[in-house]
Amino acid sequence: MKTPTIRILAAAFALGAAFAAPCSGASPTVNPRLLARWVQMAPGGAAEARAVVSGAVCPALEIDGVPAPMRERAAPDSKFPVRICALTLPKAARRATLLGEALPLPRPAPAHIVVLGDTGCRIKNLTVQACDDPAQWPFHQVATSAAREKPDLVIHVGDYLYREGPCPPAQAQACGGTPWGDNWATWDADFFAPAAPLLAAAPIVVVRGNHEECARSGAGWLRLLGPLPFSPHVPCTDHVAPYAVPLGTVTLAVMDDAHASDLDAPGDLVALYRADFASIAKLAPAPVFLVMHRPVWGVVKFAFGMVLGGNRTLMAAQDQGGIPPNVTLMLAGHIHTFEAINYEKGAPPQILAGEGGDLLDSAPSNLAGQSVGTLKIASGLSLPGYGFLSFRRAANDAWSIDVLSAAGAPERTCAFARRHLDCGK
């Protein structure tokens, strides 16, 4: 298998050939090269096929045997010398292919959902992951194992691009030659290339992480994965309003809290997220799963055993009305470990799935009794190591949740029902 670095060099060569080639031979208009493909759940529950291609125009999908031209979402530019194409899929579609490759179609009430997050390979200043070493950066293994689960839907809880700086010369053996910054080469290396098996397996719900703030890779996220139409002439925005993705008897409320500061609570951001919580209360009746990147009351352990937690902005934003009553479960990432938490005072439980590939964090294995802001954890646990989660729907809106390792081995099973998580002893 090609390493990510080799794949990027090959892709760059192919792109250069596609845009520089004269009219002889295969025209990019006739034969564009497919670089990435996925089906993304849009606000309201529509499914949108997206693709990254080389070539002068967007290709056509074949939907139930009928050609359907994709529209151009974003034209090539200096950082993204590729064409982003999109097309909303008909709800009645039974089969869709793009340049001979099958696309996964959504199910109206998915019964099997994979959840993962915080997947990129970290290169920033002197902090370096060995991106070409699967043991040090196992995201491709995680994605391949998750694809083998044959889910109906994937939820990524944010943080896709971690290669924010050049590989230090002293670390060339770990990351030499890797791309970095907010551009197509880095997005391909950090997300699209390793995630390809999973993107081919099921539609995906995409959550924005703090690494996708405008000061980091927000422009690329809005271009490639943002839920709204993209225009290069519109300035990057650090916030997208909450939206609903109906999944049968349960609804996902997708909240963009990427810009919510963990350490302080600026008044303008508190007001912004307070309004978000108010709108989520009106999105759909219970049960609603609130999907965000930064958890309101997560827990992380730092040096010398110091345990901290809680997002100051979000805690302040919900201090008047609380988490909306239609929310029965919260899903997040940001802290790079698995956590399952029940709180006192009636707050809905929280699951963290931040162990998808980036350098891991740690937390106490037993979280019971920990205080986070004004809330106390009634029961909860964390588990070490890389991996992902597999949700399977049971009767009466209950779910069985398997915690799986990067290789797909079972590590723990939790049950969720009636606003409570039970992960055993």
For each residue, the residues with C-beta under 8 A, 3 or more apart:
1:
2: 6 7 10
3: 6 7 132
4: 7 8 131 132 178 189 193 194
5: 8 9 131 132 176 177 178 189
6: 2 3 9 10
7: 2 3 4 10 11 188 189 193
8: 4 5 11 12 178 179 185 188 189 193
9: 5 6 12 13 177
10: 2 6 7 13 14
11: 7 8 14 15 35 185 188
12: 8 9 15 16 185
13: 9 10 16 17
14: 10 11 17 18 33 54
15: 11 12 18 19 54 81 82
16: 12 13 19 20
17: 13 14 20 21
18: 14 15 21 28 32 33 54 55
19: 15 16 28 54 76 81
20: 16 17
21: 17 18 24 25 28
22:
23: 27
24: 21
25: 21
26: 30 31
27: 23 30 31 56
28: 18 19 21 31 32 33 54 55 56
29: 32 55 56 57
30: 26 27
31: 26 27 28 55
32: 18 28 29 53 54 55 56 57 58 59 83 99
33: 14 18 28 53 54 55
34: 37 51 52 53 59 98 99 101
35: 11 51 52 53 54 82 188 192
36: 51 52 188 192 196 199
37: 34 49 50 51 52 98 101 103 199 200
38: 49 50 51 199 200 203 204
39: 47 48 49 50 89 103 104 105 106 203 204
40: 47 48 50 203 204 205 206 225 227
41: 45 46 47 48 106 153 203 204 205 206 245
42: 45 46 47 48 88 227
43: 46 227 228 243 244 245 254
44: 243 244 245 246
45: 41 42 244 245 246 247
46: 41 42 43 88 89 91
47: 39 40 41 42 88 89 91 105 106 203
48: 39 40 41 42 86 87 88 89
49: 37 38 39 61 70 86 87 88 89 96 98 103
50: 37 38 39 40 73 84 85 86 224
51: 34 35 36 37 38 58 59 70 84 85 86 98
52: 34 35 36 37 82 83 84 85 184 188 192 224
53: 32 33 34 35 58 59 82 83 85
54: 14 15 18 19 28 32 33 35 82 83
55: 18 28 29 31 32 33 59 83
56: 27 28 29 32
57: 29 32 72 83
58: 32 51 53 69 70 71 72 83 85
59: 32 34 51 53 55 69 70 85 98 99
60: 67 68 69 70
61: 49 67 68 69 70 87 96 97 98 103
62: 65 66 67 68 96 97 98
63: 66 68 89 90 93 95 96
64: 93 94 95 96
65: 62 95
66: 62 63
67: 60 61 62
68: 60 61 62 63 87
69: 58 59 60 61 87
70: 49 51 58 59 60 61 85 86 87 98
71: 58 85 86 87
72: 57 58 75 83 84 85
73: 50 84 85 86 223 229 230
74: 80 83 84 223 224 230 232
75: 72 83 232
76: 19 80 81 82 83
77: 80 81 232
78: 81
79: 181 182 183 184 220
80: 74 76 77 84 183 184 220 223
81: 15 19 76 77 78 184
82: 15 35 52 53 54 76 184
83: 32 52 53 54 55 57 58 72 74 75 76
84: 50 51 52 72 73 74 80 223 224 230
85: 50 51 52 53 58 59 70 71 72 73
86: 48 49 50 51 70 71 73
87: 48 49 61 68 69 70 71
88: 42 46 47 48 49
89: 39 46 47 48 49 63 93 96 103 105 106
90: 63 93
91: 46 47
92:
93: 63 64 89 90 96 105
94: 64 105
95: 63 64 65 102 105
96: 49 61 62 63 64 89 93 102 103 105
97: 61 62 100 101 102 103
98: 34 37 49 51 59 61 62 70 101 103
99: 32 34 59
100: 97
101: 34 37 97 98 200
102: 95 96 97 200
103: 37 39 49 61 89 96 97 98
104: 39 200 201 202 203
105: 39 47 89 93 94 95 96 203
106: 39 41 47 89 110 152 153 203
107: 110 111 152 153
108: 247 248
109: 247 248 249 393
110: 106 107 113 151 152 153 247 248 393
111: 107 152 392 393
112: 149 150 151 152 153 390 391 392 393
113: 110 151 152 153 154 155 390 391
114: 146 149 151 153 154 155 198 202 388 389 390 391
115: 154 155 157 331 351 353 388 389 390 391
116: 119 142 146 154 155 156 157 353 355 356 388 389
117: 156 157 158 159 207 209 293 332 333 334 353 354 356
118: 157 158 159 209 333 334 336 354 355 356 357 358
119: 116 139 142 143 156 159 160 190 191 194 195 356 357 358
120: 139 159 160 161 162 163 190 191 211 357 358
121: 129 131 137 139 162 163 175 178 189 190 357 358
122: 127 128 129 162 163 358 359
123: 127 128 129 131 162 163 164 165 166 167 175 178 180
124: 127 162 164 165
125: 165
126: 168
127: 122 123 124 359
128: 122 123 167 168 171 174 175
129: 121 122 123 136 137 162 174 175 358 359
130: 133 136 137 173 174 175
131: 4 5 121 123 136 137 163 174 175 178 189
132: 3 4 5 137 174 175 178
133: 130 136 137 174
134: 137 138 140 141
135: 138
136: 129 130 131 133 174
137: 121 129 130 131 132 133 134 357
138: 134 135 141 142 357 386 406
139: 119 120 121 142 143 194 195 356 357
140: 134 143 144 193 194 195
141: 134 138 144 145 406 407
142: 116 119 138 139 145 146 356 357 386 387 388 406
143: 119 139 140 146 147 194 195 196 197 198
144: 140 141 147 148 197 198
145: 141 142 148 149 388 404 405 406 407 408
146: 114 116 142 143 149 151 154 198 201 388 390 404 408
147: 143 144 150 197 198 200 201
148: 144 145 408
149: 112 114 145 146 390 404 408
150: 112 147 201 202
151: 110 112 113 114 146 154 201 202 390
152: 106 107 110 111 112 113 202
153: 41 106 107 110 112 113 114 202 203 204 205 247
154: 113 114 115 116 146 151 198 199 201 202 203 204 205
155: 113 114 115 116 204 205 207 252 291 331
156: 116 117 119 160 204 205 206 207 356
157: 115 116 117 118 207 209 291 292 293 331 332 333 334 353 354
158: 117 118 207 208 209 210 211 212 258 293 333 334
159: 117 118 119 120 162 209 210 211 212 293 333 334 354 358
160: 119 120 156 187 190 191 209 211 212 217 221 225
161: 120 164 182 186 187 190 191 211 212 216 217 220 221
162: 120 121 122 123 124 129 159 190 211 358
163: 120 121 122 123 131 178 179 180 181 186 189 190
164: 123 124 161 180 181 211 216 217
165: 123 124 125 180
166: 123 180
167: 123 128 171 172 174 175 176 177 178 180
168: 126 128 171 172
169: 172
170:
171: 128 167 168 174 175 176
172: 167 168 169 175 176
173: 130 176
174: 128 129 130 131 132 133 136 167 171
175: 121 123 128 129 130 131 132 167 171 172 178
176: 5 167 171 172 173
177: 5 9 167
178: 4 5 8 121 123 131 132 163 167 175 189
179: 8 163 183 185 186 189
180: 123 163 164 165 166 167 186
181: 79 163 164 186
182: 79 161 186 187 216 217 218 219 220
183: 79 80 179 186 187 220
184: 52 79 80 81 82 187 188 220
185: 8 11 12 179 188 189
186: 161 163 179 180 181 182 183 189 190 217 220
187: 160 161 182 183 184 190 191 192 217 220 224
188: 7 8 11 35 36 52 184 185 191 192 193
189: 4 5 7 8 121 131 163 178 179 185 186 193
190: 119 120 121 160 161 162 163 186 187 194
191: 119 120 160 161 187 188 194 195
192: 35 36 52 187 188 195 196 199
193: 4 7 8 140 188 189 196
194: 4 119 139 140 143 190 191 357
195: 119 139 140 143 191 192 198 199
196: 36 143 192 193 199 200
197: 143 144 147 200 201
198: 114 143 144 146 147 154 195 201 202 204
199: 36 37 38 154 192 195 196 204
200: 37 38 101 102 104 147 196 197
201: 104 146 147 150 151 154 197 198
202: 104 114 150 151 152 153 154 198
203: 38 39 40 41 47 104 105 106 153 154
204: 38 39 40 41 153 154 155 156 198 199
205: 40 41 153 154 155 156 245 252 254 291
206: 40 41 156 225 227
207: 117 155 156 157 158 254 256 291 292 293 333
208: 158 212 221 225 226 240 256 258 293
209: 117 118 157 158 159 160 212 258 293 333 334
210: 158 159 213 216 258 259 293 294 334
211: 120 158 159 160 161 162 164 216 217
212: 158 159 160 161 208 209 216 217 218 220 221 258
213: 210 216 217 218 238 258 259
214: 218 219 236 237 238
215: 218
216: 161 164 182 210 211 212 213
217: 160 161 164 182 186 187 211 212 213 220 221
218: 182 212 213 214 215 221 222 236 237 238
219: 182 214 222 223 236
220: 79 80 161 182 183 184 186 187 212 217 223 224
221: 160 161 208 212 217 218 224 225 226
222: 218 219 225 226 228 230 236 237
223: 73 74 80 84 219 220 226 230 232
224: 50 52 74 84 187 220 221
225: 40 160 206 208 221 222
226: 208 221 222 223 230 240
227: 40 42 43 206 240 243 254
228: 43 222 240
229: 73
230: 73 74 84 222 223 226 234
231: 234
232: 74 75 77 223
233:
234: 230 231 237
235:
236: 214 218 219 222
237: 214 218 222 234 240
238: 213 214 218 258 259
239: 256 258 259 272
240: 208 226 227 228 237 243 256
241: 256 276 279
242: 253 254 255 256 276 279 280 283
243: 43 44 227 240 253 254 283
244: 43 44 45 251 252 253 254 283 284
245: 41 43 44 45 205 251 252 254
246: 44 45 251 252 284
247: 45 108 109 110 153 250 251 252
248: 108 109 110
249: 109 287 397
250: 247 287 288 289 397
251: 244 245 246 247 283 284 285 287 288 289
252: 155 205 244 245 246 247 288 289 291
253: 242 243 244 280 283 284 288 289 290 291 327
254: 43 205 207 227 242 243 244 245 291 292
255: 242 276 280 290 291 292
256: 207 208 239 240 241 242 259 292
257: 260 273 276 292 293 294 311 313 314
258: 158 208 209 210 212 213 238 239 293 294
259: 210 213 238 239 256 269
260: 257 269 273 294 311 313 314 317
261: 264 265 266 269 311 312 313
262: 294 310 311 312 313
263: 312
264: 261 312 313
265: 261 269 270 312 313 315 316 317
266: 261 269 270 313
267: 270 271
268: 271 272
269: 259 260 261 265 266 272 273 313 317
270: 265 266 267 273 274 313 316 317
271: 267 268 274 275 317
272: 239 268 269 275 276 317
273: 257 260 269 270 276 277 313 314 317 318
274: 270 271 277 278 317 318 320 321
275: 271 272 278 279
276: 241 242 255 257 272 273 279 280 317
277: 273 274 280 281 317 318 321 323 324
278: 274 275 281 282 321 324
279: 241 242 275 276 282 283
280: 242 253 255 276 277 283 288 290 324 326 327
281: 277 278 321 324 325 326
282: 278 279
283: 242 243 244 251 253 279 280 288 326
284: 244 246 251 253 288 326
285: 251 288 326
286: 325 326 327 328
287: 249 250 251 326 328 329 397
288: 250 251 252 253 280 283 284 285 324 326 327 328
289: 250 251 252 253 327 328 329 330 331
290: 253 255 280 323 324 327 329 330 331 348
291: 155 157 205 207 252 253 254 255 330 331 332
292: 157 207 254 255 256 257 295 330 331 332
293: 117 157 158 159 207 208 209 210 257 258 332 333 334
294: 210 257 258 260 262 298 311 314 332 334
295: 292 298 311 330 332 333 334 335 350 352
296: 310 311 314 315 318 323 330 350
297: 309 310 311 315 341 343 347 350 372 373 375 377
298: 294 295 309 310 311 332 334 335 339 341 350 352 372
299: 307 308 309 335 339 341 363 364 367 370 372 377 380 382
300: 307 308 309 335 337 361 362 363
301: 305 306 307 361 362 363 364
302: 306 307 308
303: 306
304:
305: 301
306: 301 302 303
307: 299 300 301 302 363 364 370
308: 299 300 302
309: 297 298 299 300 370 372 373
310: 262 296 297 298 315 372 373
311: 257 260 261 262 294 295 296 297 298 314 315
312: 261 262 263 264 265 315 316
313: 257 260 261 262 264 265 266 269 270 273 316 317
314: 257 260 273 294 296 311 317 318
315: 265 296 297 310 311 312 318 319 373 374
316: 265 270 312 313 319
317: 260 265 269 270 271 272 273 274 276 277 313 314
318: 273 274 277 296 314 315 321 322 323
319: 315 316 374
320: 274
321: 274 277 278 281 318 324
322: 318 325 346 347
323: 277 290 296 318 327 330 347 348
324: 277 278 280 281 288 290 321 327
325: 281 286 322
326: 280 281 283 284 285 286 287 288
327: 253 280 286 288 289 290 323 324 330 348
328: 286 287 288 289 348 397 419
329: 287 289 290 348 349 350 351 416 419
330: 289 290 291 292 295 296 323 327 348 349 350 351
331: 115 155 157 289 290 291 292 350 351 353
332: 117 157 291 292 293 294 295 298 350 351 352 353 354
333: 117 118 157 158 159 207 209 293 295 336 352 353 354 356
334: 117 118 157 158 159 209 210 293 294 295 298 352 354
335: 295 298 299 300 339 352 354 361 363
336: 118 333 354 355 358 359 360 361
337: 300 352 354 355 360 361 362 363 382 383 384
338: 351 352 353 354 355 382 383 387 389 403
339: 298 299 335 350 351 352 363 367 380 381 382
340: 349 350 351 352 380 381 401 414 421 423
341: 297 298 299 349 350 351 352 367 377 379 380 421
342: 349 377 378 379 380 420 421
343: 297 346 347 348 349 350 375 376 377 378
344: 347 375 376 377 378
345: 375 376
346: 322 343
347: 297 322 323 343 344 375
348: 290 323 327 328 329 330 343 419
349: 329 330 340 341 342 343 416 419 420 421
350: 295 296 297 298 329 330 331 332 339 340 341 343
351: 115 329 330 331 332 338 339 340 341 389 401 421
352: 295 298 332 333 334 335 337 338 339 340 341
353: 115 116 117 157 331 332 333 338 356 388 389
354: 117 118 157 159 332 333 334 335 336 337 338 358 361
355: 116 118 336 337 338 360 385 386 387 388
356: 116 117 118 119 139 142 156 333 353 386 387 388
357: 118 119 120 121 137 138 139 142 194 386
358: 118 119 120 121 122 129 159 162 336 354
359: 122 127 129 336
360: 336 337 355 384 385 386
361: 300 301 335 336 337 354
362: 300 301 337 382 384
363: 299 300 301 307 335 337 339 367 382
364: 299 301 307 367 370 382
365: 381 382 383
366: 380 381
367: 299 339 341 363 364 370 377 379 380 381 382
368: 377 378 379 380
369: 376 377
370: 299 307 309 364 367 376 377 380
371: 375 376 377
372: 297 298 299 309 310 375 376 377
373: 297 309 310 315
374: 315 319
375: 297 343 344 345 347 371 372
376: 343 344 345 369 370 371 372
377: 297 299 341 342 343 344 367 368 369 370 371 372 380
378: 342 343 344 368
379: 341 342 367 368 421
380: 299 339 340 341 342 366 367 368 370 377 421
381: 339 340 365 366 367 423
382: 299 337 338 339 362 363 364 365 367
383: 337 338 365 403 411 412
384: 337 360 362
385: 355 360 405 406 411
386: 138 142 355 356 357 360 405 406
387: 142 338 355 356 403 404 405 406 411
388: 114 115 116 142 145 146 353 355 356 404 406
389: 114 115 116 338 351 353 401 402 403 404
390: 112 113 114 115 146 149 151 401 402 404
391: 112 113 114 115 399 400 401
392: 111 112 399 400 401 402
393: 109 110 111 112 398 399
394: 398 399 400 417
395: 398
396: 417
397: 249 250 287 328 417
398: 393 394 395 415 416 417 418
399: 391 392 393 394 415 416 417
400: 391 392 394 413 414 415 416
401: 340 351 389 390 391 392 413 414 415 416 421
402: 389 390 392 410 412 413
403: 338 383 387 389 410 411 412 413 414
404: 145 146 149 387 388 389 390 408 409 410 411
405: 145 385 386 387 408 409 410 411
406: 138 141 142 145 385 386 387 388
407: 141 145
408: 145 146 148 149 404 405
409: 404 405
410: 402 403 404 405 413
411: 383 385 387 403 404 405
412: 383 402 403 423 424
413: 400 401 402 403 410 423 424
414: 340 400 401 403 421 422 423 424
415: 398 399 400 401 421 422 423
416: 329 349 398 399 400 401 420 421 422
417: 394 396 397 398 399 420
418: 398
419: 328 329 348 349
420: 342 349 416 417
421: 340 341 342 349 351 379 380 401 414 415 416
422: 414 415 416
423: 340 381 412 413 414 415
424: 412 413 414
425:
